[in-house]
């Protein structure tokens, strides 16, 4: 019996749910954190059909001064088809103290041509070069006879825990992340590019979530993946509860001159199967900032808050033809997509914190994990615990 693409997608989602329950610990909503909206089957960016994610995690201890706590995350918009078929995309920088390569061409052309890769700040160069090499290995030269690529590679800073100047990420790791990209559950916490990251002075890293949204008679999916490394303890709010005002111990920043400065960053990738044009996807990318604001981000001067959104719809419109067809939602129909984006970003960040575990790294530095029992106790105290 031959299955349709819809049936295959449903089976992958079902398998993903089963794998998640077996392989992963509790996620934020399973702890009773009340979130708005309806997630997809996996509550992950891979709920958007065709999107795959690959991650390589590097944890090693050479000596006290050379603790490796880093990695690479790859988001591949159309899976194996991505090398030949781009997606409409848009980007937005809420605060530009960071790097996301290739965005000038995304903004100019309206297309994302290939994967989005995320790593640490000082590995952007090697990851970018490796992404070009991977693209060359995947396809023949274009019509002009050249291999041409401007990859999108983003970063956040993991130098508090990781030997960031040891340049431990190599081209081989990039190839591994891309070749290993898959549908199904997305690993969260101390994994991939998020391995050494810290959020609101708690250990966090990679997180994901999704929302099903209704527009007229159609239902679409919005999926999000974050590499979270932003924020200070004082402003952390979860489901409206001022968590950071209560959990005061083991702060990363003890110097009074630093406790009010947001020195981190966050990369947010938004995927959707809703048919949107590039200028509309830029609008979607802007809304990602409202998601982190719900959790207490004020996008400080030292924070690189960089977002990219893409749509897997309009495959025929993405081909290199003289005249391309495309469908798109009207602007008045976009509100559910905007709302789903905000909700999914909010949850993805908290998922990254809930999944993370305490990590020790460079020069005795460490970041504690967010305590699940303490989180639940505070939610209950504020009548926000969504459990019996």
RATAUR-V452818 format. One record per pair of residues at least 12 apart in sequence whose ideal C-beta (glycine too) atoms are under 8 Angstrom apart, sorted by the first residue. I is the first residue (numbers start at 1). GAP is how many residues later the second one is. D is the distance in Angstrom with one decimal. If there is no record, write none. Layout:
<<I/GAP/D> <I/GAP/D>>
This chain:
<<5/44/7.8> <9/40/4.9> <12/171/5.1> <12/172/6.2> <13/27/7.4> <13/28/4.0> <13/29/6.1> <13/34/7.0> <14/27/7.1> <15/169/6.5> <16/25/6.7> <16/26/4.6> <16/28/7.8> <16/30/7.1> <16/167/7.1> <16/168/3.9> <16/169/5.0> <17/24/5.5> <17/25/6.4> <19/165/6.1> <19/166/5.2> <20/22/6.7> <20/165/4.3> <23/162/7.0> <24/161/6.8> <24/163/7.7> <24/164/7.4> <24/331/7.2> <25/329/8.0> <25/330/6.6> <26/328/7.0> <26/346/7.1> <27/16/7.1> <27/161/7.4> <27/324/5.3> <27/327/6.0> <27/328/6.9> <28/210/7.9> <28/319/6.3> <28/322/4.3> <28/323/5.2> <28/325/7.8> <28/326/4.6> <29/14/7.5> <29/318/7.1> <29/357/7.4> <31/323/6.4> <31/341/5.7> <31/344/6.5> <31/345/5.9> <31/356/7.9> <32/344/5.8> <32/347/6.1> <32/353/4.5> <32/354/4.8> <32/355/3.7> <33/205/6.2> <33/206/5.4> <33/314/8.0> <33/317/6.1> <33/321/7.9> <33/342/7.5> <33/346/6.7> <33/353/6.9> <34/205/5.1> <34/345/7.8> <34/350/5.8> <34/351/7.7> <34/352/4.0> <35/204/7.1> <35/308/6.5> <35/311/6.8> <35/312/4.8> <36/307/5.1> <37/174/4.6> <37/175/7.9> <37/176/7.9> <37/302/7.2> <37/303/6.1> <37/306/4.0> <37/307/7.4> <38/173/6.5> <38/174/4.9> <39/170/6.4> <39/171/5.3> <39/172/6.1> <39/173/7.1> <39/305/7.8> <39/308/7.6> <40/170/4.1> <40/171/7.3> <40/172/5.7> <40/181/5.3> <40/183/7.1> <42/142/7.0> <42/143/5.9> <42/144/7.5> <42/168/6.9> <43/165/7.5> <43/166/5.4> <43/167/5.5> <43/304/7.5> <43/308/8.0> <44/141/6.4> <44/142/4.4> <44/164/4.1> <44/165/6.7> <44/166/5.8> <44/179/6.3> <44/181/7.7> <45/30/6.8> <45/141/6.4> <45/163/5.0> <45/164/8.0> <45/165/6.5> <45/178/3.5> <45/179/5.9> <45/180/4.4> <45/224/6.8> <45/226/5.3> <46/137/5.1> <46/138/6.1> <46/139/7.4> <46/140/5.9> <46/162/7.7> <46/177/6.8> <47/163/4.1> <47/174/5.0> <47/176/5.1> <48/162/7.3> <48/173/5.0> <48/174/7.6> <48/175/4.4> <48/223/4.4> <48/224/6.2> <48/225/5.3> <48/264/6.0> <49/172/7.8> <49/224/6.3> <49/263/7.0> <50/27/7.1> <50/28/5.0> <50/29/5.3> <50/31/7.3> <50/262/5.2> <51/24/6.9> <51/25/7.0> <51/26/6.0> <51/27/7.7> <51/28/7.3> <51/132/7.4> <51/172/6.5> <51/220/5.1> <51/261/6.8> <52/23/7.8> <52/24/4.6> <52/27/4.6> <52/129/4.0> <52/130/5.3> <52/131/5.5> <53/20/7.0> <53/21/6.8> <53/22/5.7> <53/23/7.4> <53/128/5.8> <53/129/7.1> <53/133/5.1> <53/155/7.8> <53/172/6.7> <54/19/7.5> <54/20/4.4> <54/22/7.2> <54/122/7.5> <54/123/4.2> <54/124/5.8> <54/125/7.1> <54/126/4.3> <54/127/3.3> <54/128/6.8> <55/16/6.5> <55/17/7.0> <55/18/5.0> <55/19/7.3> <55/122/6.0> <55/125/7.7> <55/132/5.8> <55/136/5.2> <55/137/3.2> <55/138/7.6> <55/151/7.0> <56/15/5.2> <56/16/4.8> <56/117/4.6> <56/118/7.9> <56/120/5.0> <56/121/4.6> <56/124/7.5> <56/136/6.5> <57/14/4.4> <57/133/7.2> <57/134/4.9> <57/135/6.0> <57/138/5.2> <58/12/5.2> <58/13/5.0> <58/110/5.7> <58/111/6.9> <58/115/7.0> <58/137/6.6> <59/131/7.8> <59/136/6.6> <60/108/7.6> <62/101/7.7> <64/298/7.9> <64/299/6.6> <64/300/7.3> <65/98/7.3> <65/297/7.0> <65/298/6.8> <66/97/4.7> <66/100/5.8> <67/94/6.9> <67/95/6.8> <67/96/5.7> <67/293/7.6> <67/294/4.4> <67/295/5.0> <68/94/6.5> <68/95/5.8> <68/98/6.8> <68/100/4.9> <69/89/6.3> <69/92/4.5> <69/93/4.0> <69/94/7.8> <69/126/5.4> <69/127/3.6> <69/290/6.3> <69/292/4.8> <69/293/7.9> <70/49/7.2> <70/50/4.9> <70/53/7.1> <70/88/5.5> <70/92/4.6> <70/94/7.3> <70/98/6.1> <70/99/6.1> <70/123/7.5> <70/125/5.4> <70/126/5.3> <71/48/7.1> <71/98/7.2> <71/102/7.3> <71/120/6.8> <71/121/4.7> <71/122/5.5> <71/123/7.4> <71/124/4.4> <72/45/6.4> <72/46/7.3> <72/47/4.9> <72/51/7.7> <72/55/6.3> <72/97/6.0> <72/101/5.2> <72/102/5.7> <72/104/8.0> <72/105/4.5> <72/120/6.1> <72/121/5.6> <73/44/7.1> <73/45/4.5> <73/46/7.4> <73/104/6.7> <73/118/7.7> <73/119/3.5> <73/120/4.1> <73/121/6.7> <73/133/6.0> <73/152/7.4> <73/154/6.5> <74/41/5.0> <74/42/7.4> <74/43/5.3> <74/44/7.9> <74/100/7.6> <74/103/4.2> <74/104/5.0> <74/107/5.3> <75/40/6.1> <75/41/4.5> <75/42/7.8> <75/43/7.7> <75/106/7.9> <75/150/5.7> <75/194/5.1> <75/196/7.4> <76/38/8.0> <76/39/4.5> <76/102/7.0> <76/105/4.6> <77/35/6.4> <77/38/7.2> <77/39/7.7> <77/194/6.7> <77/233/5.4> <77/235/6.1> <78/234/6.2> <78/237/7.9> <79/102/7.2> <79/104/7.3> <82/32/5.8> <82/33/6.3> <83/31/6.5> <83/52/6.2> <83/55/4.4> <83/56/5.0> <84/55/6.4> <85/230/6.1> <85/233/5.6> <85/234/7.0> <86/25/4.1> <86/26/5.9> <86/27/4.4> <86/28/7.6> <86/232/5.1> <87/24/6.9> <87/25/5.2> <87/223/4.4> <87/224/6.1> <87/225/5.8> <87/231/6.3> <88/22/5.9> <88/23/6.5> <88/24/7.8> <88/188/6.5> <88/189/6.1> <88/190/5.1> <88/193/6.0> <88/222/6.6> <88/223/5.0> <88/225/7.8> <88/226/6.2> <88/229/7.5> <88/230/6.8> <89/17/5.3> <89/21/7.0> <89/22/6.3> <89/23/3.7> <89/189/6.4> <89/192/5.7> <89/219/6.3> <89/220/6.6> <89/221/4.0> <89/222/7.6> <90/16/7.3> <90/17/7.4> <90/20/7.5> <90/188/5.0> <90/189/6.7> <90/190/7.4> <90/191/3.6> <90/192/3.1> <90/193/7.3> <90/194/7.0> <90/195/5.3> <90/218/7.4> <90/219/5.6> <90/220/7.9> <91/12/4.6> <91/15/5.5> <91/16/6.1> <91/191/6.8> <91/194/5.8> <91/215/7.4> <91/216/6.6> <91/217/4.8> <91/218/7.7> <92/190/6.0> <92/193/4.0> <92/194/4.7> <92/196/7.3> <92/197/7.6> <92/214/7.8> <92/215/4.9> <92/216/7.9> <93/212/7.1> <93/213/5.3> <93/214/7.6> <94/192/7.8> <94/194/7.7> <94/195/4.4> <94/205/5.1> <94/211/3.9> <94/212/7.5> <94/213/6.8> <95/204/4.6> <95/205/7.3> <95/206/7.3> <95/208/5.3> <95/209/6.5> <95/210/4.6> <96/208/6.7> <96/210/7.4> <97/168/7.0> <97/204/6.9> <97/205/5.7> <97/206/6.0> <97/207/4.5> <98/23/7.8> <98/56/7.3> <98/57/6.4> <98/58/6.9> <98/167/4.7> <98/169/7.6> <98/205/7.7> <98/206/1.9> <98/207/7.3> <98/208/5.2> <99/22/7.2> <99/25/5.4> <99/54/7.7> <99/55/6.6> <99/56/5.3> <99/205/7.1> <99/207/7.7> <100/52/6.4> <100/53/7.2> <100/54/4.1> <100/55/7.9> <100/167/7.1> <100/206/4.5> <100/208/6.9> <101/23/6.5> <101/27/5.4> <101/49/7.4> <101/50/6.5> <101/51/6.3> <101/52/4.7> <101/53/7.6> <102/48/4.4> <102/49/5.5> <102/50/4.1> <102/51/7.1> <103/49/6.8> <103/203/8.0> <103/205/7.3> <104/46/7.9> <105/45/4.7> <106/46/6.7> <106/202/7.2> <107/175/7.9> <110/167/7.3> <110/168/3.3> <110/169/7.8> <111/167/7.6> <111/207/6.8> <112/40/6.4> <112/196/7.1> <112/198/5.0> <113/36/7.1> <113/37/7.5> <114/17/7.0> <114/21/5.9> <114/35/6.7> <114/37/6.0> <114/38/7.3> <115/16/7.0> <115/36/7.4> <115/37/7.5> <115/63/6.3> <115/66/7.5> <116/36/4.9> <116/37/7.9> <116/38/6.9> <116/153/5.3> <116/192/6.1> <117/14/5.7> <117/34/6.7> <117/35/7.1> <117/36/4.6> <117/37/7.3> <117/57/6.8> <117/60/7.4> <117/61/8.0> <117/76/7.9> <118/35/7.5> <118/36/5.0> <118/37/6.9> <118/38/7.7> <118/74/7.3> <118/75/4.0> <118/76/7.8> <118/109/4.8> <118/149/5.2> <118/151/7.8> <119/34/7.0> <119/35/7.9> <119/36/5.7> <119/50/5.7> <119/74/4.6> <120/35/5.9> <120/36/7.0> <120/37/6.8> <120/38/4.6> <120/39/7.7> <120/42/6.4> <120/44/5.6> <120/49/7.0> <120/73/6.8> <120/76/7.0> <121/34/4.5> <121/35/6.9> <121/36/4.7> <121/37/7.6> <121/38/7.3> <121/43/6.6> <122/37/7.9> <122/42/5.0> <122/43/6.3> <122/45/6.6> <123/32/7.2> <123/44/6.8> <123/45/7.9> <123/46/3.9> <124/29/5.3> <124/30/7.8> <124/31/5.0> <126/41/7.0> <126/43/6.0> <126/44/6.6> <126/45/6.4> <126/48/7.6> <127/26/4.9> <127/42/6.4> <127/47/5.3> <128/23/5.4> <128/25/4.5> <129/42/7.0> <130/40/7.7> <130/41/3.7> <130/43/8.0> <130/44/3.6> <130/45/6.6> <131/18/7.2> <131/20/3.7> <131/22/6.3> <131/43/6.3> <131/47/7.7> <132/15/7.7> <132/17/4.8> <132/19/6.1> <133/38/6.4> <133/42/7.9> <134/40/6.6> <134/41/5.8> <134/44/5.4> <135/12/7.0> <135/14/4.6> <135/16/7.3> <136/13/7.6> <152/156/6.7> <154/73/7.5> <154/113/4.3> <154/152/5.9> <154/154/7.7> <155/38/7.7> <155/110/7.6> <155/112/7.3> <155/149/7.6> <156/37/7.4> <156/38/8.0> <156/41/5.9> <156/71/5.5> <156/72/7.9> <156/73/3.8> <156/74/7.9> <156/108/6.8> <156/109/4.1> <156/110/6.7> <156/111/6.1> <156/148/6.8> <157/72/6.4> <157/106/8.0> <157/107/7.0> <157/108/6.3> <158/37/7.1> <158/38/3.2> <158/39/5.6> <158/71/7.1> <159/203/7.5> <160/36/7.6> <160/38/6.4> <160/92/6.9> <160/201/7.1> <160/202/6.9> <160/205/5.4> <160/207/7.5> <161/35/4.3> <161/37/7.2> <161/198/5.8> <161/199/7.7> <161/200/3.1> <161/201/5.9> <161/204/5.7> <161/205/7.6> <161/206/6.5> <162/33/7.4> <162/34/3.9> <162/199/6.1> <162/200/6.7> <163/199/6.2> <177/15/7.2> <186/20/7.4> <186/22/4.3> <186/39/6.7> <187/19/6.9> <188/17/7.3> <188/18/5.5> <188/19/5.2> <188/20/6.4> <188/163/5.4> <188/164/5.8> <188/166/7.9> <188/167/3.8> <188/168/7.8> <189/14/7.8> <189/15/7.1> <189/16/5.3> <189/17/6.7> <189/18/7.7> <189/163/6.4> <189/165/7.8> <189/166/3.2> <189/167/3.9> <189/168/6.6> <190/13/6.8> <190/15/5.2> <190/165/7.9> <190/166/5.4> <190/167/6.1> <190/169/6.0> <191/14/6.3> <191/15/5.2> <192/13/7.5> <192/14/5.2> <192/35/7.7> <193/12/8.0> <193/13/6.9> <193/34/5.1> <193/74/8.0> <194/12/3.5> <194/13/7.7> <194/33/4.8> <194/34/7.1> <194/35/7.6> <194/158/6.6> <196/163/7.1> <196/165/6.5> <197/30/6.4> <197/31/6.3> <197/32/4.0> <197/67/7.8> <198/31/6.1> <198/54/5.9> <198/66/6.8> <198/169/4.7> <199/29/4.3> <199/30/6.2> <199/31/6.2> <199/32/5.6> <199/65/7.0> <199/67/7.8> <199/150/6.7> <199/153/6.6> <199/154/5.8> <200/30/7.7> <200/31/3.9> <200/32/6.5> <200/33/5.7> <200/35/7.3> <200/36/4.0> <200/44/6.1> <200/95/7.5> <200/96/6.6> <200/153/7.5> <201/30/7.4> <201/31/6.3> <201/32/4.2> <201/50/5.1> <201/51/4.3> <201/52/6.5> <201/166/7.2> <202/31/7.7> <202/34/7.8> <202/151/5.5> <202/154/7.3> <202/165/6.6> <202/166/6.5> <202/167/6.5> <202/168/4.6> <203/150/7.6> <203/153/4.2> <203/154/6.7> <203/155/5.9> <203/156/5.3> <203/164/4.1> <203/165/6.4> <203/166/5.0> <203/167/7.7> <204/24/5.0> <204/25/7.5> <204/145/7.5> <204/148/4.3> <204/149/4.3> <204/152/4.8> <204/166/7.9> <205/22/7.0> <205/23/6.9> <205/24/8.0> <205/147/5.4> <205/150/7.7> <205/151/5.5> <206/19/7.1> <206/20/7.2> <206/21/5.9> <206/22/7.9> <206/146/5.8> <207/18/7.4> <207/19/5.0> <207/21/6.2> <207/141/4.2> <207/142/5.7> <207/143/7.3> <207/144/4.0> <207/145/2.8> <207/146/7.4> <207/148/7.0> <208/15/7.1> <208/16/6.3> <208/17/4.8> <208/18/7.3> <208/140/5.3> <208/143/6.5> <209/14/7.6> <209/15/5.5> <209/134/7.9> <209/135/4.4> <209/136/7.6> <209/137/8.0> <209/138/3.9> <209/139/4.1> <209/142/6.0> <210/12/6.4> <210/13/4.2> <210/14/6.9> <210/134/5.7> <211/128/7.9> <211/129/3.5> <211/130/7.7> <211/132/5.4> <211/133/4.8> <212/128/7.6> <213/61/7.5> <213/123/4.0> <213/124/5.8> <213/126/7.1> <213/127/4.2> <214/122/6.1> <215/59/6.9> <215/114/6.2> <215/118/5.1> <215/121/5.4> <215/122/7.2> <216/117/6.8> <220/52/6.2> <220/53/5.5> <220/54/3.9> <220/116/8.0> <220/117/7.0> <221/51/6.5> <221/52/5.5> <221/53/8.0> <222/48/6.7> <222/49/7.5> <222/50/4.7> <222/52/7.3> <222/62/8.0> <222/115/6.1> <222/118/4.0> <222/119/5.4> <222/122/5.7> <223/47/7.4> <223/48/4.6> <223/49/7.1> <223/121/6.8> <224/44/6.5> <224/45/6.9> <224/46/5.4> <224/47/7.6> <224/64/7.5> <224/67/7.7> <224/117/7.1> <224/120/4.1> <224/121/5.2> <224/124/4.6> <225/43/7.6> <225/44/4.7> <225/46/7.9> <225/123/6.7> <226/40/6.1> <226/41/6.9> <226/42/5.1> <226/43/7.6> <226/119/6.8> <226/122/4.6> <226/123/5.6> <226/126/6.1> <227/39/6.8> <227/40/4.5> <228/38/5.1> <228/120/7.9> <228/121/5.0> <228/124/4.8> <228/125/7.5> <229/35/4.3> <229/36/5.2> <229/37/6.2> <230/32/6.1> <230/34/3.9> <230/35/5.7> <230/36/4.5> <230/62/7.0> <230/67/5.7> <230/69/7.9> <230/70/7.9> <230/73/5.0> <230/75/6.8> <231/31/6.0> <231/33/6.1> <231/61/8.0> <231/64/7.4> <231/65/6.2> <231/66/5.6> <231/72/7.9> <232/12/7.5> <232/21/6.9> <232/27/6.2> <232/28/6.8> <232/29/7.3> <232/30/5.8> <233/14/7.4> <233/15/7.2> <233/18/5.4> <233/19/7.9> <233/20/7.9> <233/26/7.5> <234/25/6.8> <234/26/7.5> <235/61/3.6> <235/62/7.3> <235/63/6.6> <236/59/6.7> <236/60/4.7> <237/57/7.1> <237/58/6.0> <237/59/4.6> <238/57/6.8> <238/112/5.8> <238/137/6.8> <238/141/7.4> <239/140/6.5> <239/145/5.0> <240/142/7.5> <240/144/6.5> <241/137/5.5> <241/138/5.8> <241/140/8.0> <241/141/4.7> <241/143/5.5> <243/127/8.0> <243/132/6.7> <243/135/5.9> <244/52/6.6> <246/128/8.0> <246/132/5.7> <247/123/7.7> <247/124/7.2> <247/127/6.1> <247/131/7.7> <249/119/7.9> <250/116/7.9> <250/118/4.4> <252/113/8.0> <252/115/6.0> <261/39/6.1> <261/40/7.5> <261/41/6.0> <262/35/7.3> <262/36/6.6> <262/37/7.2> <262/38/2.7> <262/39/7.5> <262/40/6.0> <262/41/4.6> <263/37/7.3> <263/39/4.2> <263/40/7.1> <264/38/7.5> <264/39/5.6> <265/38/5.3> <265/39/3.6> <265/40/6.5> <265/41/7.5> <266/26/6.2> <266/31/7.5> <266/37/7.2> <266/38/7.7> <266/39/5.4> <266/40/7.8> <266/83/7.6> <267/37/8.0> <267/39/5.7> <267/40/7.6> <268/17/7.8> <268/20/4.4> <268/23/7.7> <268/24/7.7> <268/37/7.9> <268/38/7.6> <268/39/4.4> <268/40/7.5> <268/77/6.0> <268/80/7.9> <269/38/7.8> <269/39/5.7> <269/40/7.8> <269/41/7.9> <270/14/5.8> <270/15/6.3> <270/18/6.0> <270/37/6.9> <270/38/7.2> <270/39/3.9> <270/40/7.4> <270/71/5.7> <270/74/7.7> <270/75/7.6> <271/38/7.5> <271/39/5.9> <271/40/7.8> <271/41/6.8> <272/12/7.1> <272/37/7.2> <272/38/7.7> <272/39/5.3> <272/40/7.4> <272/41/7.8> <272/65/6.5> <273/38/7.0> <273/39/5.1> <273/40/5.6> <274/37/6.2> <274/39/6.5> <274/55/6.2> <274/63/5.4> <275/36/6.5> <275/38/3.9> <275/39/5.6> <275/51/7.4> <275/52/4.8> <275/53/5.1> <275/54/6.1> <276/35/4.6> <276/37/7.1> <276/52/5.8> <276/53/6.3> <276/58/7.8> <276/61/7.3> <277/49/7.0> <277/51/4.8> <280/48/6.7> <280/49/7.2> <280/51/7.3> <280/54/6.5> <281/28/4.4> <281/29/6.4> <281/30/6.1> <282/27/7.3> <283/51/7.0> <283/55/7.4> <284/25/4.3> <284/50/7.8> <284/53/6.2> <284/54/6.8> <284/57/5.5> <285/22/4.3> <285/23/6.1> <285/24/4.1> <286/21/7.5> <287/51/4.8> <287/54/4.6> <287/55/5.4> <287/58/7.9> <288/19/4.3> <288/21/7.5> <288/53/6.2> <288/54/7.7> <288/57/5.0> <289/16/6.6> <289/18/7.1> <290/52/4.6> <290/55/7.7> <291/50/6.9> <291/51/4.7> <291/52/7.2> <291/53/7.1> <291/54/2.5> <291/55/4.5> <291/57/7.7> <291/58/7.2> <292/13/7.2> <292/53/6.3> <292/54/7.6> <292/57/6.2> <294/48/7.2> <294/52/4.5> <295/51/6.0> <295/54/5.3> <295/55/6.8> <309/32/7.6> <313/14/7.4> <314/12/4.7> <314/13/6.6> <314/14/7.6> <353/16/7.8> <353/17/4.8> <354/16/6.5> <354/18/7.0> <354/21/7.8> <356/13/5.4> <356/14/7.4> <357/12/5.1>>
